[in-house]
Amino acid sequence: MQTLPNFETLLPRPDDPAKAAIRDKLVTVLNSQGEILPSANSPRGKLWHLVNSPETSINDCEEVILLDSALASRIFRVANSGAYGVEAENISAAILRLGLKFVREQVFNAGVFKQYSGWTLPPEWDLFWLRSIFVARLCERIASKFGPTNGSEYLAGLIHDIGWLFLATYVPDEFTSLFTCGKPVGEAEKELLPFGHAEIGSAIAVRSALPPRAIDAILRHHESGIEEVGGLPPGKCPHFLGMILSICDGVADCCHMDMFEPSIRTLEEIQESPEVRWLNKFGDVQDLRSLAQEELTRSQEIFDVFFSNRNFK
């Protein structure tokens, strides 16, 4: 088993006092409330463990889901939404028809949304959560074309930009400065912050003991890594998931979900990028525009179910 680093190793302490203060605040928050994982003894904590275990059965999950009426209701509503269209009469039928992958995604959604529901954000941040669901679904869908998935793909997509959420909540002045200083966001991050949103997101992932490949993908989601591929196939490429996530992040920006900086690429340019051309040697990424349209519709329906009353208990 690969040993995970301590999250603080991803957050080196800078010499600049202002930047060091930001770093100290992040460490304090992560030590006190940064873990995504639900309480191990709660139904959702047990579910989180179950959906990450290769020995788990649908029946195992069903028994625990039925102990959590709020989660059961959301799973039932998502299953009967247009995204899946199961038309099940009860939660048991919905779970049976849609399988473990579906349950895993909804457990991840519920866990992440509940953890961060206490962070007060303006209404326009609805787009942030819709975008996160979209990237998660698209990431797992594309990754599945090149081999079995295990949930780390979806989870990496769901929280890859969580660093922005931390910055907006805990250091709002610095966050605002990123977009008012007149510089590109990437350049402003390096100048004003001790580290960027990708490093913050990966530290949160380490704090929650997420799979190493998910941590790596979150850290590298603005780096395609194509120059490191050589002749390796996806299964041998150590940063394969990071490349997929980078592609999906770019697709989201092209779909008018570019919250923080206007997209400088089109979907057609991403489709013809070296990264997608490399992937197409080993599988079929398909038409990104069609995939994006399908997944955006499904993501909107899932968002509506989870955020209809904003009560994530």
Secondary structure, DSSP 8 states (H G I E B T S, - for coil): ------GGGGS---SSHHHHHHHHHHHHHHHHH---S--TTSHHHHHHHHHT-TT--HHHHHHHHTT-HHHHHHHHHHHTSTTT----SSHHHHHHHHHHHHHHHHHHHHHHHHHHTTS---GGGHHHHHHHHHHHHHHHHHHGGGS---SHHHHHHHHTTHHHHHHHHH-HHHHHHHHHSSS-HHHHHHHHSSS-HHHHHHHHHHHTT--HHHHHHHHTTT---GGGTTT--GGG-TTHHHHHHHHHHHHHIIIII--SS---S-HHHHHTSHHHHHHTTTS----HHHHHHHHHHHHHHHHHHHHSS----
